Amino acid sequence: MELSLFLSMLGFLWVAAITPGPNNTLLTTAGANFGFLRSLPLMLGIMLGMQLMLALVAFGVGGLILVYPSLHLFLKIVGSLYLLWLAWKIATAAYEKIEMGDTPLRPMPLWQGGLLQLVNPKAWLMALGAVASFSLAGEAYRGSIVAISIGMALVNLVAGVLWLGFGTLIGRLLRSRRAWKTFNLSMGVLTAACVLLIWH
């Protein structure tokens, strides 16, 4: 893949990765509630889920979504239900007093971040758009998919660190029960609002 095409692809992937959506809302919430280091497994799960989705799109399953619109509708419904469940869990999270060196005991697991990708239509569109727009034909196809995979990993890593860091900074302000509840309720509402983006 030529450098100019690779840089164009990075720009496309960066816009998709850094803009608000289910992944970034979840990372911000995790950073605020559990701290940066304890939220890294969630970020890793999101990154691995995106790589799995890219492989599925690049090697055939993505084509099924284009051929069978009902499958896309199914993904939208399942994704919406999953996001609403996450929104409820975030909005109703129990208050935990955060002291220096003390964090809640149960951060979100790696598998939850990966699972979100498989029902996240925004992530599917990111993978479909990247493969459709930046893969090369013929013998260069596999090499271009590897380049897309590397680019996706880079932008997801940087965007994930930024959103986790943002959440962690917010978490330092959550010293009262009221601030905690207000933040989690706000993030729950934002996560639920992502459902509207799915059906846009």
N, CA, C and O of each residue as an XYZ file, in Angstrom:
800
protein
N       0.849     -1.186      0.000
C       0.000      0.000      0.000
C       0.890      1.244      0.000
O       1.812      1.355      0.807
N       0.610      2.165     -0.900
C       1.383      3.396     -0.982
C       1.161      4.258      0.256
O       0.107      4.198      0.889
N       2.168      5.059      0.592
C       2.110      5.889      1.793
C       0.925      6.852      1.746
O       0.257      7.051      2.761
N       0.654      7.448      0.591
C      -0.455      8.407      0.497
C      -1.787      7.728      0.783
O      -2.640      8.298      1.464
N      -1.975      6.508      0.265
C      -3.205      5.771      0.513
C      -3.300      5.374      1.986
O      -4.373      5.435      2.587
N      -2.166      4.966      2.559
C      -2.136      4.576      3.972
C      -2.505      5.755      4.864
O      -3.257      5.595      5.826
N      -1.975      6.947      4.549
C      -2.277      8.139      5.336
C      -3.750      8.549      5.187
O      -4.376      8.988      6.152
N      -4.291      8.404      3.987
C      -5.717      8.682      3.784
C      -6.562      7.722      4.612
O      -7.549      8.121      5.230
N      -6.162      6.442      4.617
C      -6.874      5.443      5.399
C      -6.798      5.765      6.883
O      -7.792      5.629      7.596
N      -5.615      6.198      7.364
C      -5.475      6.576      8.772
C      -6.415      7.723      9.123
O      -7.013      7.732     10.199
N      -6.547      8.691      8.215
C      -7.455      9.806      8.455
C      -8.893      9.331      8.595
O      -9.610      9.761      9.498
N      -9.313      8.444      7.700
C     -10.663      7.883      7.766
C     -10.874      7.128      9.080
O     -11.876      7.334      9.765
N      -9.927      6.257      9.426
C     -10.048      5.453     10.643
C     -10.007      6.329     11.897
O     -10.708      6.062     12.873
N      -9.175      7.381     11.861
C      -9.054      8.259     13.022
C     -10.372      8.962     13.324
O     -10.803      9.022     14.475
N     -11.011      9.494     12.279
C     -12.291     10.171     12.471
C     -13.315      9.193     13.056
O     -14.074      9.541     13.961
N     -13.325      7.970     12.527
C     -14.275      6.970     13.028
C     -13.971      6.575     14.470
O     -14.892      6.325     15.248
N     -12.685      6.516     14.836
C     -12.295      6.039     16.166
C     -12.422      7.110     17.246
O     -12.752      6.788     18.387
N     -12.169      8.365     16.916
C     -12.095      9.404     17.953
C     -13.453     10.047     18.236
O     -13.658     10.602     19.315
N     -14.378      9.978     17.285
C     -15.677     10.623     17.493
C     -16.492      9.872     18.546
O     -16.338      8.661     18.708
N     -17.360     10.593     19.263
C     -18.162      9.940     20.302
C     -19.016      8.810     19.748
O     -19.555      8.894     18.644
N     -19.122      7.778     20.523
C     -19.902      6.607     20.155
C     -19.900      5.637     21.325
O     -19.386      5.964     22.394
N     -20.464      4.457     21.143
C     -20.544      3.492     22.247
C     -19.196      3.157     22.878
O     -19.078      3.116     24.103
N     -18.179      2.918     22.051
C     -16.866      2.552     22.598
C     -16.294      3.661     23.475
O     -15.842      3.412     24.592
N     -16.320      4.880     22.959
C     -15.688      5.981     23.680
C     -16.473      6.368     24.929
O     -15.884      6.766     25.934
N     -17.789      6.253     24.872
C     -18.599      6.511     26.061
C     -18.285      5.489     27.143
O     -18.149      5.831     28.317
N     -18.173      4.237     26.734
C     -17.864      3.163     27.678
C     -16.468      3.337     28.277
O     -16.276      3.123     29.474
N     -15.497      3.723     27.453
C     -14.132      3.935     27.957
C     -14.069      5.107     28.926
O     -13.383      5.036     29.946
N     -14.780      6.183     28.613
C     -14.803      7.338     29.511
C     -15.399      6.954     30.858
O     -14.869      7.313     31.910
N     -16.499      6.227     30.813
C     -17.157      5.792     32.045
C     -16.253      4.858     32.843
O     -16.141      4.992     34.061
N     -15.611      3.918     32.164
C     -14.717      2.982     32.849
C     -13.540      3.714     33.488
O     -13.176      3.434     34.630
N     -12.944      4.654     32.748
C     -11.826      5.419     33.299
C     -12.227      6.190     34.540
O     -11.476      6.247     35.513
N     -13.417      6.785     34.506
C     -13.884      7.569     35.652
C     -14.181      6.689     36.855
O     -13.873      7.057     37.989
N     -14.774      5.538     36.616
C     -15.215      4.680     37.711
C     -14.145      3.730     38.232
O     -14.140      3.390     39.415
N     -13.243      3.300     37.362
C     -12.295      2.256     37.749
C     -10.836      2.659     37.621
O      -9.951      1.916     38.045
N     -10.571      3.827     37.041
C      -9.197      4.261     36.855
C      -8.613      3.756     35.548
O      -9.166      2.860     34.909
N      -7.499      4.335     35.163
C      -6.892      4.060     33.853
C      -6.415      2.618     33.736
O      -6.814      1.901     32.818
N      -5.555      2.189     34.673
C      -4.948      0.866     34.555
C      -5.973     -0.256     34.634
O      -5.876     -1.239     33.899
N      -6.950     -0.117     35.516
C      -7.941     -1.171     35.680
C      -8.917     -1.238     34.508
O      -9.648     -2.218     34.362
N      -8.931     -0.197     33.672
C      -9.810     -0.178     32.500
C      -9.100     -0.628     31.226
O      -9.736     -0.755     30.180
N      -7.795     -0.869     31.300
C      -7.058     -1.298     30.109
C      -7.585     -2.601     29.505
O      -7.613     -2.720     28.280
N      -8.008     -3.591     30.316
C      -8.575     -4.798     29.688
C      -9.796     -4.499     28.823
O      -9.975     -5.119     27.774
N     -10.636     -3.562     29.246
C     -11.785     -3.179     28.431
C     -11.324     -2.587     27.106
O     -11.860     -2.934     26.053
N     -10.335     -1.697     27.147
C      -9.809     -1.101     25.921
C      -9.219     -2.180     25.016
O      -9.434     -2.158     23.805
N      -8.480     -3.116     25.594
C      -7.905     -4.208     24.815
C      -9.004     -5.056     24.178
O      -8.883     -5.474     23.027
N     -10.080     -5.309     24.936
C     -11.200     -6.064     24.390
C     -11.831     -5.364     23.199
O     -12.177     -6.004     22.206
N     -11.980     -4.046     23.299
C     -12.525     -3.272     22.181
C     -11.610     -3.389     20.963
O     -12.080     -3.579     19.841
N     -10.310     -3.274     21.192
C      -9.359     -3.359     20.082
C      -9.366     -4.742     19.438
O      -9.338     -4.856     18.213
N      -9.403     -5.785     20.251
C      -9.441     -7.147     19.713
C     -10.742     -7.404     18.973
O     -10.748     -8.046     17.922
N     -11.851     -6.904     19.522
C     -13.134     -7.048     18.840
C     -13.135     -6.370     17.483
O     -13.697     -6.898     16.523
N     -12.507     -5.200     17.395
C     -12.414     -4.498     16.109
C     -11.567     -5.280     15.105
O     -11.887     -5.323     13.917
N     -10.489     -5.896     15.586
C      -9.648     -6.685     14.683
C     -10.395     -7.918     14.175
O     -10.283     -8.283     13.004
N     -11.157     -8.554     15.064
C     -11.955     -9.709     14.651
C     -12.998     -9.292     13.618
O     -13.210     -9.980     12.619
N     -13.642     -8.162     13.871
C     -14.641     -7.673     12.930
C     -14.023     -7.353     11.576
O     -14.611     -7.661     10.539
N     -12.853     -6.743     11.572
C     -12.170     -6.431     10.321
C     -11.885     -7.711      9.547
O     -12.087     -7.761      8.334
N     -11.416     -8.747     10.241
C     -11.137    -10.022      9.578
C     -12.418    -10.622      8.998
O     -12.414    -11.144      7.883
N     -13.517    -10.547      9.761
C     -14.795    -11.076      9.270
C     -15.258    -10.327      8.024
O     -15.740    -10.934      7.068
N     -15.109     -9.008      8.045
C     -15.512     -8.205      6.889
C     -14.612     -8.496      5.697
O     -15.095     -8.677      4.580
N     -13.304     -8.542      5.933
C     -12.341     -8.703      4.844
C     -12.444    -10.069      4.174
O     -12.150    -10.207      2.987
N     -12.862    -11.076      4.939
C     -12.864    -12.425      4.378
C     -14.256    -13.028      4.253
O     -14.430    -14.242      4.352
N     -15.250    -12.161      4.033
C     -16.512    -12.671      3.566
C     -17.769    -12.340      4.317
O     -18.792    -12.077      3.684
N     -17.755    -12.337      5.644
C     -18.996    -12.155      6.380
C     -19.592    -10.768      6.126
O     -20.812    -10.611      6.077
N     -18.732     -9.772      5.966
C     -19.224     -8.424      5.692
C     -20.064     -8.362      4.433
O     -21.004     -7.571      4.345
N     -19.726     -9.203      3.446
C     -20.505     -9.252      2.215
C     -21.928     -9.721      2.447
O     -22.849     -9.298      1.749
N     -22.108    -10.592      3.424
C     -23.458    -11.081      3.741
C     -24.360     -9.941      4.194
O     -25.552     -9.925      3.887
N     -23.785     -8.984      4.927
C     -24.575     -7.841      5.401
C     -25.064     -7.012      4.223
O     -26.177     -6.486      4.238
N     -24.219     -6.903      3.202
C     -24.612     -6.137      2.022
C     -25.653     -6.888      1.187
O     -26.549     -6.269      0.611
N     -25.540     -8.216      1.120
C     -26.454     -9.023      0.319
C     -27.793     -9.213      1.018
O     -28.845     -9.202      0.378
N     -27.746     -9.389      2.350
C     -28.964     -9.635      3.120
C     -29.234     -8.480      4.078
O     -28.730     -8.481      5.202
N     -30.019     -7.497      3.652
C     -30.322     -6.350      4.516
C     -30.968     -6.749      5.837
O     -30.830     -6.032      6.828
N     -31.671     -7.880      5.869
C     -32.304     -8.323      7.107
C     -31.264     -8.633      8.184
O     -31.535     -8.465      9.372
N     -30.084     -9.082      7.779
C     -29.004     -9.335      8.731
C     -28.537     -8.023      9.356
O     -28.229     -7.971     10.547
N     -28.487     -6.969      8.551
C     -28.110     -5.654      9.066
C     -29.163     -5.154     10.057
O     -28.828     -4.571     11.089
N     -30.437     -5.387      9.735
C     -31.511     -5.005     10.645
C     -31.382     -5.776     11.966
O     -31.555     -5.205     13.043
N     -31.079     -7.071     11.873
C     -30.891     -7.890     13.069
C     -29.763     -7.327     13.935
O     -29.904     -7.226     15.154
N     -28.632     -6.959     13.297
C     -27.506     -6.374     14.029
C     -27.910     -5.070     14.711
O     -27.507     -4.804     15.843
N     -28.701     -4.266     14.023
C     -29.163     -3.000     14.612
C     -30.004     -3.253     15.857
O     -29.838     -2.582     16.876
N     -30.906     -4.222     15.766
C     -31.784     -4.517     16.899
C     -30.983     -5.047     18.077
O     -31.143     -4.578     19.203
N     -30.117     -6.030     17.816
C     -29.301     -6.609     18.889
C     -28.363     -5.548     19.477
O     -28.204     -5.457     20.694
N     -27.746     -4.751     18.601
C     -26.856     -3.691     19.065
C     -27.581     -2.674     19.922
O     -27.052     -2.223     20.937
N     -28.793     -2.308     19.519
C     -29.586     -1.345     20.286
C     -29.926     -1.897     21.669
O     -29.797     -1.197     22.673
N     -30.359     -3.158     21.714
C     -30.703     -3.776     22.994
C     -29.489     -3.867     23.908
O     -29.585     -3.611     25.108
N     -28.341     -4.234     23.333
C     -27.120     -4.347     24.128
C     -26.704     -2.983     24.673
O     -26.314     -2.878     25.835
N     -26.783     -1.942     23.852
C     -26.427     -0.601     24.300
C     -27.380     -0.099     25.381
O     -26.953      0.563     26.327
N     -28.660     -0.407     25.245
C     -29.614     -0.002     26.275
C     -29.334     -0.727     27.594
O     -29.471     -0.142     28.668
N     -28.945     -1.997     27.510
C     -28.570     -2.743     28.723
C     -27.340     -2.110     29.374
O     -27.302     -1.919     30.590
N     -26.328     -1.786     28.548
C     -25.126     -1.125     29.078
C     -25.478      0.220     29.698
O     -24.969      0.565     30.765
N     -26.345      0.981     29.037
C     -26.754      2.288     29.551
C     -27.391      2.144     30.926
O     -27.119      2.939     31.826
N     -28.238      1.135     31.092
C     -28.885      0.890     32.381
C     -27.850      0.551     33.446
O     -27.910      1.072     34.560
N     -26.901     -0.321     33.107
C     -25.858     -0.724     34.062
C     -25.011      0.477     34.481
O     -24.652      0.608     35.652
N     -24.694      1.346     33.531
C     -23.882      2.528     33.830
C     -24.674      3.506     34.698
O     -24.174      3.990     35.714
N     -25.910      3.792     34.291
C     -26.712      4.793     34.994
C     -27.058      4.372     36.417
O     -27.239      5.225     37.285
N     -27.151      3.072     36.667
C     -27.542      2.593     37.997
C     -26.370      2.037     38.800
O     -26.574      1.375     39.818
N     -25.148      2.301     38.350
C     -23.973      1.798     39.075
C     -23.965      2.337     40.504
O     -24.230      3.515     40.743
N     -23.657      1.454     41.440
C     -23.662      1.838     42.857
C     -22.530      2.816     43.155
O     -21.448      2.736     42.573
N     -22.800      3.732     44.064
C     -21.786      4.701     44.483
C     -20.691      3.991     45.260
O     -20.964      3.170     46.136
N     -19.443      4.321     44.925
C     -18.304      3.805     45.679
C     -17.375      4.968     45.957
O     -16.934      5.655     45.035
N     -17.085      5.183     47.200
C     -16.191      6.278     47.570
C     -14.784      5.935     47.103
O     -14.242      4.887     47.453
N     -14.203      6.820     46.317
C     -12.873      6.576     45.765
C     -11.844      7.329     46.589
O     -11.857      8.558     46.654
N     -10.977      6.594     47.201
C      -9.865      7.192     47.943
C      -8.598      6.998     47.118
O      -8.586      6.229     46.157
N      -7.542      7.692     47.496
C      -6.280      7.528     46.788
C      -5.839      6.076     46.923
O      -5.759      5.535     48.027
N      -5.556      5.456     45.784
C      -5.111      4.079     45.797
C      -6.244      3.083     45.986
O      -5.995      1.880     46.066
N      -7.484      3.558     46.060
C      -8.618      2.666     46.266
C      -9.555      2.802     45.075
O     -10.021      3.900     44.770
N      -9.830      1.698     44.407
C     -10.726      1.730     43.261
C     -11.776      0.647     43.417
O     -11.563     -0.311     44.161
N     -12.908      0.774     42.733
C     -13.931     -0.249     42.795
C     -13.370     -1.612     42.398
O     -12.417     -1.692     41.623
N     -13.952     -2.666     42.921
C     -13.401     -3.999     42.766
C     -13.681     -4.650     41.427
O     -12.963     -5.574     41.044
N     -14.688     -4.210     40.704
C     -15.108     -4.943     39.520
C     -15.107     -4.096     38.253
O     -16.166     -3.627     37.836
N     -13.958     -3.887     37.635
C     -13.943     -3.186     36.348
C     -14.569     -4.060     35.265
O     -14.681     -5.276     35.420
N     -14.969     -3.430     34.179
C     -15.580     -4.174     33.078
C     -14.542     -5.089     32.443
O     -13.396     -4.684     32.251
N     -14.933     -6.325     32.113
C     -13.976     -7.302     31.587
C     -13.665     -7.127     30.107
O     -14.384     -6.447     29.375
N     -12.595     -7.748     29.695
C     -12.133     -7.710     28.311
C     -13.222     -8.200     27.357
O     -13.446     -7.590     26.311
N     -13.900     -9.295     27.707
C     -14.894     -9.886     26.801
C     -16.028     -8.925     26.496
O     -16.593     -8.967     25.404
N     -16.375     -8.054     27.447
C     -17.483     -7.130     27.227
C     -17.125     -6.106     26.147
O     -17.968     -5.734     25.331
N     -15.884     -5.660     26.149
C     -15.435     -4.740     25.103
C     -15.431     -5.397     23.737
O     -15.814     -4.780     22.743
N     -14.993     -6.666     23.687
C     -14.999     -7.389     22.418
C     -16.403     -7.659     21.919
O     -16.683     -7.519     20.728
N     -17.288     -8.047     22.828
C     -18.668     -8.359     22.458
C     -19.386     -7.138     21.902
O     -20.174     -7.249     20.963
N     -19.116     -5.985     22.474
C     -19.760     -4.765     21.996
C     -19.484     -4.545     20.514
O     -20.363     -4.068     19.796
N     -18.288     -4.880     20.037
C     -17.947     -4.635     18.637
C     -18.809     -5.447     17.685
O     -19.171     -4.977     16.606
N     -19.135     -6.663     18.087
C     -19.890     -7.539     17.200
C     -21.340     -7.097     17.029
O     -22.011     -7.526     16.090
N     -21.830     -6.241     17.931
C     -23.200     -5.740     17.809
C     -23.223     -4.213     17.667
O     -24.265     -3.584     17.849
N     -22.084     -3.630     17.345
C     -21.961     -2.189     17.227
C     -21.984     -1.796     15.743
O     -20.958     -1.900     15.071
N     -23.129     -1.350     15.224
C     -23.205     -1.009     13.801
C     -22.192      0.054     13.366
O     -21.719      0.014     12.231
N     -21.849      1.007     14.249
C     -20.843      2.009     13.888
C     -19.510      1.331     13.599
O     -18.805      1.711     12.664
N     -19.164      0.320     14.409
C     -17.909     -0.403     14.196
C     -17.960     -1.228     12.917
O     -16.969     -1.309     12.192
N     -19.107     -1.841     12.634
C     -19.243     -2.584     11.378
C     -19.069     -1.656     10.183
O     -18.398     -2.003      9.211
N     -19.683     -0.463     10.262
C     -19.559      0.485      9.159
C     -18.117      0.953      8.995
O     -17.653      1.169      7.875
N     -17.410      1.109     10.110
C     -15.996      1.490     10.052
C     -15.192      0.415      9.321
O     -14.384      0.727      8.446
N     -15.417     -0.854      9.680
C     -14.686     -1.949      9.045
C     -15.076     -2.095      7.580
O     -14.211     -2.257      6.719
N     -16.383     -2.036      7.293
C     -16.835     -2.136      5.899
C     -16.287     -0.993      5.050
O     -15.829     -1.203      3.927
N     -16.341      0.224      5.605
C     -15.831      1.382      4.869
C     -14.349      1.286      4.595
O     -13.890      1.634      3.507
N     -13.587      0.811      5.586
C     -12.137      0.695      5.414
C     -11.795     -0.335      4.347
O     -10.952     -0.085      3.486
N     -12.454     -1.503      4.403
C     -12.159     -2.555      3.422
C     -12.620     -2.136      2.029
O     -11.901     -2.324      1.048
N     -13.825     -1.568      1.947
C     -14.351     -1.172      0.640
C     -13.533     -0.049      0.002
O     -13.353     -0.019     -1.215
N     -13.041      0.869      0.827
C     -12.369      2.054      0.280
C     -10.863      1.901      0.119
O     -10.271      2.523     -0.763
N     -10.233      1.080      0.961
C      -8.767      1.094      0.994
C      -8.096     -0.247      0.701
O      -6.868     -0.317      0.650
N      -8.874     -1.305      0.510
C      -8.233     -2.573      0.147
C      -7.866     -2.539     -1.328
O      -8.508     -1.858     -2.127
N      -6.830     -3.280     -1.673
C      -6.347     -3.339     -3.049
C      -6.754     -4.665     -3.673
O      -6.937     -5.661     -2.973
N      -6.893     -4.669     -4.976
C      -7.346     -5.868     -5.677
C      -6.201     -6.840     -5.930
O      -5.025     -6.485     -5.850
N      -6.582     -8.080     -6.238
C      -5.617     -9.089     -6.668
C      -4.640     -9.516     -5.596
O      -5.001     -9.701     -4.433
N      -3.385     -9.670     -6.016
C      -2.332    -10.157     -5.114
C      -2.065     -9.208     -3.946
O      -1.570     -9.628     -2.900
N      -2.391     -7.946     -4.126
C      -2.121     -6.957     -3.072
C      -3.213     -6.929     -1.997
O      -3.096     -6.195     -1.015
N      -4.279     -7.727     -2.178
C      -5.409     -7.662     -1.256
C      -5.009     -7.972      0.179
O      -5.281     -7.184      1.085
N      -4.365     -9.114      0.390
C      -4.003     -9.519      1.763
C      -3.073     -8.502      2.418
O      -3.230     -8.183      3.597
N      -2.107     -7.996      1.658
C      -1.199     -6.979      2.199
C      -1.941     -5.711      2.598
O      -1.622     -5.090      3.612
N      -2.942     -5.327      1.788
C      -3.699     -4.121      2.118
C      -4.564     -4.343      3.361
O      -4.776     -3.412      4.138
N      -5.062     -5.558      3.554
C      -5.846     -5.866      4.751
C      -4.952     -5.792      5.989
O      -5.375     -5.300      7.035
N      -3.717     -6.280      5.869
C      -2.755     -6.174      6.980
C      -2.501     -4.703      7.301
O      -2.449     -4.325      8.471
N      -2.340     -3.866      6.266
C      -2.118     -2.430      6.480
C      -3.322     -1.789      7.162
O      -3.160     -0.965      8.061
N      -4.529     -2.162      6.740
C      -5.744     -1.635      7.379
C      -5.792     -2.075      8.839
O      -6.141     -1.290      9.721
N      -5.440     -3.332      9.087
C      -5.438     -3.855     10.455
C      -4.465     -3.083     11.339
O      -4.795     -2.739     12.474
N      -3.284     -2.814     10.830
C      -2.279     -2.042     11.591
C      -2.794     -0.625     11.843
O      -2.700     -0.110     12.957
N      -3.336     -0.004     10.800
C      -3.884      1.345     10.958
C      -5.013      1.392     11.964
O      -5.084      2.317     12.773
N      -5.904      0.400     11.925
C      -7.017      0.353     12.865
C      -6.510      0.180     14.293
O      -7.011      0.827     15.212
N      -5.521     -0.689     14.481
C      -4.955     -0.900     15.820
C      -4.332      0.391     16.348
O      -4.500      0.723     17.522
N      -3.615      1.119     15.492
C      -2.968      2.374     15.910
C      -3.990      3.421     16.340
O      -3.865      4.011     17.413
N      -4.999      3.652     15.504
C      -5.966      4.701     15.845
C      -6.815      4.302     17.041
O      -7.158      5.153     17.861
N      -7.164      3.016     17.157
C      -7.944      2.577     18.317
C      -7.145      2.693     19.605
O      -7.700      3.022     20.654
N      -5.851      2.424     19.533
C      -4.993      2.555     20.707
C      -4.926      4.013     21.163
O      -5.125      4.304     22.343
N      -4.649      4.923     20.237
C      -4.516      6.338     20.593
C      -5.860      6.903     21.074
O      -5.923      7.579     22.100
N      -6.931      6.620     20.327
C      -8.249      7.123     20.724
C      -8.667      6.533     22.073
O      -9.215      7.237     22.921
N      -8.406      5.242     22.264
C      -8.759      4.600     23.525
C      -8.027      5.194     24.708
O      -8.624      5.424     25.760
N      -6.733      5.444     24.545
C      -5.942      6.048     25.624
C      -6.461      7.451     25.940
O      -6.550      7.829     27.108
N      -6.802      8.219     24.913
C      -7.315      9.573     25.126
C      -8.648      9.558     25.880
O      -8.830     10.315     26.834
N      -9.573      8.703     25.456
C     -10.879      8.656     26.124
C     -10.765      8.084     27.533
O     -11.448      8.548     28.446
N      -9.907      7.079     27.718
C      -9.688      6.544     29.071
C      -9.062      7.607     29.965
O      -9.461      7.768     31.118
N      -8.087      8.327     29.436
C      -7.449      9.390     30.199
C      -8.439     10.481     30.575
O      -8.425     10.985     31.698
N      -9.293     10.840     29.636
C     -10.338     11.838     29.902
C     -11.239     11.363     31.030
O     -11.549     12.124     31.947
N     -11.656     10.113     30.963
C     -12.502      9.559     32.011
C     -11.808      9.514     33.360
O     -12.421      9.780     34.393
N     -10.527      9.175     33.345
C      -9.762      9.111     34.595
C      -9.669     10.487     35.252
O      -9.792     10.605     36.471
N      -9.453     11.522     34.448
C      -9.418     12.885     34.989
C     -10.761     13.263     35.594
O     -10.822     13.874     36.661
N     -11.827     12.899     34.910
C     -13.162     13.172     35.451
C     -13.359     12.434     36.766
O     -13.944     12.967     37.709
N     -12.862     11.197     36.818
C     -13.004     10.382     38.019
C     -12.410     11.025     39.252
O     -12.883     10.786     40.364
N     -11.381     11.840     39.077
C     -10.763     12.517     40.217
C     -11.700     13.559     40.829
O     -11.535     13.954     41.984
N     -12.683     13.998     40.041
C     -13.645     14.984     40.535
C     -14.850     14.330     41.223
O     -15.651     15.006     41.870
N     -14.964     13.015     41.074
C     -16.142     12.322     41.602
C     -15.940     11.936     43.059
O     -15.856     10.752     43.388
N     -15.862     12.924     43.921
C     -15.601     12.674     45.341
C     -16.866     12.595     46.182
O     -16.817     12.174     47.337
N     -18.004     12.998     45.611
C     -19.251     12.956     46.382
C     -20.230     11.995     45.727
O     -20.132     11.695     44.537
N     -21.174     11.521     46.527
C     -22.212     10.626     46.011
C     -23.003     11.313     44.888
O     -23.329     10.687     43.879
N     -23.306     12.591     45.072
C     -24.101     13.310     44.078
C     -23.342     13.426     42.747
O     -23.920     13.198     41.684
N     -22.045     13.780     42.803
C     -21.248     13.900     41.583
C     -21.171     12.553     40.867
O     -21.297     12.485     39.644
N     -20.964     11.489     41.631
C     -20.872     10.143     41.066
C     -22.172      9.779     40.341
O     -22.157      9.343     39.190
N     -23.298      9.967     41.046
C     -24.594      9.609     40.465
C     -24.898     10.439     39.223
O     -25.402      9.925     38.225
N     -24.581     11.751     39.302
C     -24.837     12.633     38.160
C     -24.020     12.215     36.950
O     -24.533     12.166     35.832
N     -22.735     11.910     37.179
C     -21.870     11.496     36.077
C     -22.361     10.192     35.459
O     -22.511     10.099     34.240
N     -22.613      9.182     36.296
C     -23.039      7.888     35.764
C     -24.383      7.982     35.059
O     -24.590      7.332     34.034
N     -25.291      8.777     35.590
C     -26.576      8.967     34.921
C     -26.378      9.643     33.569
O     -27.000      9.252     32.582
N     -25.510     10.659     33.521
C     -25.230     11.354     32.256
C     -24.624     10.407     31.231
O     -25.016     10.411     30.064
N     -23.663      9.593     31.674
C     -23.020      8.665     30.748
C     -23.991      7.571     30.317
O     -23.932      7.101     29.180
N     -24.876      7.166     31.209
C     -25.897      6.194     30.832
C     -26.823      6.748     29.760
O     -27.169      6.055     28.804
N     -27.221      8.011     29.931
C     -28.085      8.661     28.938
C     -27.348      8.788     27.601
O     -27.941      8.551     26.549
N     -26.059      9.159     27.631
C     -25.282      9.264     26.388
C     -25.144      7.913     25.696
O     -25.218      7.825     24.471
N     -24.940      6.854     26.495
C     -24.847      5.515     25.912
C     -26.174      5.137     25.260
O     -26.193      4.603     24.151
N     -27.273      5.410     25.943
C     -28.588      5.136     25.365
C     -28.811      5.963     24.101
O     -29.426      5.487     23.147
N     -28.314      7.200     24.093
C     -28.482      8.071     22.927
C     -27.742      7.535     21.708
O     -28.099      7.854     20.574
N     -26.707      6.716     21.938
C     -25.988      6.105     20.812
C     -26.913      5.225     19.981
O     -26.662      4.997     18.798
N     -27.990      4.727     20.603
C     -28.974      3.925     19.864
C     -29.584      4.762     18.741
O     -29.871      4.243     17.662
N     -29.782      6.058     18.995
C     -30.333      6.929     17.944
C     -29.394      7.011     16.749
O     -29.848      7.090     15.607
N     -28.071      6.992     17.005
C     -27.109      7.019     15.911
C     -27.195      5.754     15.056
O     -26.991      5.791     13.842
N     -27.499      4.637     15.715
C     -27.627      3.375     14.980
C     -28.764      3.438     13.976
O     -28.657      2.906     12.871
N     -29.855      4.090     14.365
C     -31.051      4.116     13.510
C     -31.117      5.365     12.650
O     -32.117      5.583     11.967
N     -30.083      6.185     12.664
C     -30.065      7.420     11.850
C     -30.016      7.085     10.365
O     -29.995      7.989      9.529
